[in-house]
Amino acid sequence: MAFERDTTSLSGFGQSAGVLDVVRRNRVLRNTYLLLAISLLPTVMGAWLGVSTGMMRGMGGGMMAIVFLVGAFGLMFAIERFKNSPVGVLLLLVFTFFMGLMMSGLLSSVLRLSNGAQLITLAFGGTAAVFGVMSTIATVSKRDFSGMGKWLLVGFLVIFIASIANIWLQLPALSLTISALAIFIFSAFLLVDVQRVINGGETNYISATLSIYMSLYNIFTSLLQLLGFFGGDRD
């Protein structure tokens, strides 16, 4: 009987721990989505500032790449360094403002098209749709997608190197290929990252927000590039 009582106690403890684990996962997911929504505000502000002032137009492709790489990777390193403190949230918002500023060159070129505003809206809607689909799959699917990570990393390195090379090559076909591959690769990254939060593999909402934000950013900019090339009205 004593053995039975001990077993019941351990079973109850296990159930309590399981409930607490689910609560913790839901809290991380909720905080991630909330911070992700907030991070869009600095992005819009940075994009508006860049478009309205044209401050990025004077930079050549090489200088733009250097500023982007130093700024983006420097801020991402700092965010990870302070991810367990409120400073990490502030750095993330600075990062998203910077990313909006870096996006302004693309937005300016698209807005010069007569249907540029519609293309931006369409790209935003398409990105939201991808996010909705990938989040739903990550939530309801029983399949573990974490094994895709190493192949996605290889794919990212390929398009990253190709993007740097195309700054000087200026090949439209290569640019379009990179954009198409980026949509596919970062959509898959989105699936993996969201499922990692849901399954408890990522317990820091700042790191989770950074990963998901970068996937959404790359999907949006790549989709906008494709829409501007194939659907832009240049009359």
C-alpha positions as CSV (number, residue, x, y, z in Angstrom):
1,M,0.0,0.0,0.0
2,A,2.9,2.4,0.8
3,F,4.4,1.6,-2.6
4,E,1.0,2.4,-4.2
5,R,0.8,5.7,-2.4
6,D,4.3,6.6,-3.5
7,T,3.5,5.8,-7.1
8,T,0.4,7.9,-7.1
9,S,2.3,10.8,-5.6
10,L,5.0,10.5,-8.3
11,S,2.3,10.3,-11.0
12,G,0.6,13.5,-9.6
13,F,4.0,15.2,-9.6
14,G,4.6,14.2,-13.2
15,Q,1.2,15.6,-14.2
16,S,1.9,18.9,-12.4
17,A,5.3,19.2,-14.1
18,G,3.7,18.5,-17.5
19,V,1.0,21.2,-16.9
20,L,3.7,23.7,-15.8
21,D,5.7,22.9,-18.9
22,V,2.7,23.5,-21.2
23,V,2.0,26.8,-19.4
24,R,5.6,27.9,-19.8
25,R,5.6,27.0,-23.5
26,N,2.3,28.9,-24.1
27,R,3.8,31.9,-22.2
28,V,6.9,32.0,-24.4
29,L,4.8,31.7,-27.6
30,R,2.4,34.4,-26.5
31,N,5.3,36.8,-25.6
32,T,7.0,36.0,-28.8
33,Y,4.0,36.9,-30.9
34,L,3.4,40.0,-28.8
35,L,7.0,41.2,-29.2
36,L,6.9,40.3,-32.9
37,A,3.8,42.5,-33.4
38,I,5.5,45.4,-31.5
39,S,8.7,45.0,-33.5
40,L,6.8,45.9,-36.7
41,L,6.3,49.4,-35.5
42,P,10.1,50.3,-35.5
43,T,10.4,48.6,-38.9
44,V,7.7,50.8,-40.4
45,M,9.3,53.9,-38.8
46,G,12.7,53.0,-40.2
47,A,11.2,52.3,-43.6
48,W,9.3,55.6,-43.6
49,L,12.3,57.6,-42.6
50,G,14.5,56.0,-45.3
51,V,11.9,56.5,-48.0
52,S,11.0,60.1,-47.0
53,T,14.5,61.3,-46.6
54,G,16.2,59.2,-49.3
55,M,19.1,58.8,-46.9
56,M,20.1,55.4,-48.3
57,R,20.2,56.5,-52.0
58,G,23.7,57.9,-51.8
59,M,25.2,54.5,-50.8
60,G,26.6,52.2,-53.5
61,G,25.9,48.5,-53.5
62,G,29.2,47.7,-51.8
63,M,28.8,50.3,-49.0
64,M,25.2,49.3,-48.5
65,A,26.3,45.7,-48.0
66,I,29.0,46.6,-45.5
67,V,26.6,48.8,-43.5
68,F,24.0,46.1,-43.5
69,L,26.3,43.3,-42.5
70,V,28.1,45.2,-39.8
71,G,24.8,46.7,-38.4
72,A,22.7,43.6,-38.7
73,F,25.1,41.0,-37.4
74,G,26.4,43.4,-34.7
75,L,22.9,44.0,-33.4
76,M,22.0,40.3,-33.6
77,F,25.1,39.4,-31.5
78,A,24.2,42.1,-28.9
79,I,20.6,40.9,-28.8
80,E,21.7,37.3,-28.0
81,R,24.2,38.7,-25.5
82,F,21.4,40.5,-23.5
83,K,18.5,38.2,-24.4
84,N,17.8,37.5,-20.7
85,S,17.4,41.2,-19.7
86,P,15.1,44.1,-20.8
87,V,18.1,45.5,-22.7
88,G,17.6,42.6,-25.1
89,V,14.1,43.9,-25.9
90,L,15.4,47.4,-26.5
91,L,18.2,46.1,-28.8
92,L,15.6,44.1,-30.7
93,L,13.6,47.2,-31.4
94,V,16.7,49.1,-32.5
95,F,17.5,46.2,-34.8
96,T,14.0,46.2,-36.4
97,F,14.3,50.0,-36.9
98,F,17.6,49.4,-38.6
99,M,16.1,46.7,-40.8
100,G,13.3,48.9,-41.8
101,L,15.9,51.6,-42.8
102,M,17.8,49.0,-44.9
103,M,14.5,48.1,-46.6
104,S,13.8,51.6,-47.7
105,G,15.9,51.4,-50.9
106,L,13.7,48.5,-52.2
107,L,10.6,50.2,-51.1
108,S,11.6,53.5,-52.9
109,S,12.2,51.6,-56.1
110,V,8.9,49.8,-55.9
111,L,7.0,53.0,-55.0
112,R,8.3,54.6,-58.2
113,L,6.1,52.1,-60.1
114,S,2.5,53.3,-60.7
115,N,1.1,50.3,-58.8
116,G,3.9,50.3,-56.2
117,A,1.7,50.8,-53.2
118,Q,-0.5,47.9,-54.2
119,L,2.5,45.6,-54.7
120,I,3.7,46.5,-51.2
121,T,0.3,45.7,-49.8
122,L,0.2,42.4,-51.7
123,A,3.7,41.4,-50.5
124,F,2.6,42.2,-46.9
125,G,-0.5,40.1,-47.3
126,G,1.4,37.3,-48.9
127,T,3.9,37.3,-46.0
128,A,1.1,37.2,-43.5
129,A,-0.5,34.3,-45.3
130,V,2.8,32.4,-45.3
131,F,3.1,33.1,-41.5
132,G,-0.4,31.9,-40.9
133,V,0.1,28.7,-42.9
134,M,3.5,27.8,-41.4
135,S,2.3,28.6,-37.8
136,T,-0.8,26.4,-38.3
137,I,1.3,23.5,-39.7
138,A,3.8,23.9,-36.8
139,T,0.9,23.8,-34.3
140,V,-1.2,20.9,-35.6
141,S,1.4,18.6,-37.3
142,K,2.8,15.7,-35.3
143,R,5.9,15.6,-37.5
144,D,9.2,16.9,-36.1
145,F,10.7,19.4,-38.5
146,S,13.8,20.1,-36.5
147,G,15.8,17.8,-38.8
148,M,15.4,20.3,-41.6
149,G,17.6,22.8,-39.8
150,K,21.0,21.8,-41.1
151,W,19.8,21.7,-44.7
152,L,18.2,25.1,-44.4
153,L,21.4,26.5,-43.0
154,V,23.2,25.2,-46.1
155,G,20.6,26.8,-48.3
156,F,20.9,30.1,-46.4
157,L,24.6,30.1,-46.9
158,V,24.2,29.5,-50.6
159,I,21.8,32.4,-51.1
160,F,23.8,34.6,-48.8
161,I,27.0,34.1,-50.8
162,A,25.1,34.5,-54.1
163,S,23.5,37.7,-52.8
164,I,26.9,39.2,-51.9
165,A,28.4,38.1,-55.3
166,N,25.4,39.6,-57.2
167,I,26.1,43.1,-55.7
168,W,28.9,43.3,-58.3
169,L,27.6,40.9,-60.9
170,Q,24.2,42.6,-61.2
171,L,22.5,39.7,-62.9
172,P,18.7,40.0,-62.9
173,A,18.2,36.3,-63.4
174,L,20.4,35.5,-60.4
175,S,18.6,38.1,-58.3
176,L,15.2,36.6,-59.2
177,T,16.5,33.1,-58.5
178,I,17.8,34.2,-55.1
179,S,14.5,35.8,-54.2
180,A,12.5,32.7,-55.1
181,L,14.8,30.4,-53.1
182,A,14.7,32.8,-50.2
183,I,10.9,32.6,-50.0
184,F,11.1,28.8,-49.9
185,I,14.0,28.6,-47.4
186,F,12.8,31.2,-45.0
187,S,9.2,29.8,-45.1
188,A,10.7,26.5,-43.9
189,F,12.8,28.3,-41.3
190,L,9.6,29.9,-40.1
191,L,8.0,26.4,-39.7
192,V,11.0,25.1,-37.8
193,D,11.3,28.1,-35.5
194,V,7.6,28.3,-34.6
195,Q,7.5,24.5,-33.9
196,R,10.7,24.8,-31.7
197,V,8.9,27.3,-29.5
198,I,5.7,25.2,-29.4
199,N,7.7,22.1,-28.5
200,G,9.7,23.9,-25.8
201,G,13.0,23.8,-27.7
202,E,13.3,27.6,-27.5
203,T,12.5,29.1,-24.1
204,N,13.6,32.7,-24.7
205,Y,11.0,34.8,-26.3
206,I,13.5,37.4,-27.5
207,S,15.6,34.9,-29.4
208,A,12.4,33.3,-30.8
209,T,11.2,36.7,-31.9
210,L,14.5,37.5,-33.6
211,S,14.5,34.3,-35.6
212,I,10.9,34.6,-36.7
213,Y,11.3,38.3,-37.5
214,M,14.2,37.5,-39.8
215,S,12.3,34.9,-41.7
216,L,9.3,37.2,-42.2
217,Y,11.6,40.1,-43.2
218,N,13.3,38.0,-45.9
219,I,10.1,36.5,-47.1
220,F,8.6,40.0,-47.5
221,T,11.5,41.6,-49.3
222,S,12.0,38.6,-51.6
223,L,8.3,38.5,-52.4
224,L,8.3,42.3,-53.1
225,Q,11.3,41.9,-55.4
226,L,9.5,39.3,-57.4
227,L,6.3,41.2,-57.5
228,G,8.1,44.4,-58.6
229,F,9.8,42.6,-61.5
230,F,6.9,40.6,-62.8
231,G,3.9,42.7,-61.7
232,G,5.3,46.2,-61.7
233,D,3.5,48.8,-63.9
234,R,6.2,51.0,-65.3
235,D,3.9,53.2,-67.5
